[in-house]
Amino acid sequence: MSEAWNAGLVATSSHPFLLCLNSCKTRLQAWNRDVFGAFRHVGQEIAPLQKLLEWLEMQTTSSNVIKNMRETKVELNCWLDKEAATWKQRSRVDWFKEGDFNTSFFHAK
């Protein structure tokens, strides 16, 4: 973050603070994309894993099939956790932006 902030300071501008903020924003967005991936691709990762798991469950039981099932379940659960965390965060942001419309009802005397 200090690199991104300092990159905004290097540029000559009448608004260096805004440049620093924009530089940080750009770097954070890139970091988010690299580390967590794009949210819209999560569903594309989950569906094939679910199909693979269903296919593996229909196969005759062997040590190799069981191993593949475990690996697939671990990966699927990881993607499902990411999806759940993203929706939870998005709901918090929406609640923060839009507010709680029930508040007046509960605070009425």
Residue pairs with C-beta under 8 A, 6 or more apart in sequence:
1 24
1 27
1 28
3 27
4 20
4 23
4 24
4 26
4 27
4 28
5 20
5 23
5 24
7 20
7 23
8 16
8 17
8 18
8 19
8 20
8 21
8 22
8 23
8 24
9 16
9 19
9 20
11 19
13 19
36 82
36 86
37 82
39 83
39 86
42 79
42 82
42 83
42 86
43 83
45 79
46 76
46 79
46 80
46 83
49 72
49 75
49 76
49 79
50 76
52 72
53 69
53 72
53 73
53 76
56 65
56 68
56 69
56 72
57 69
59 65
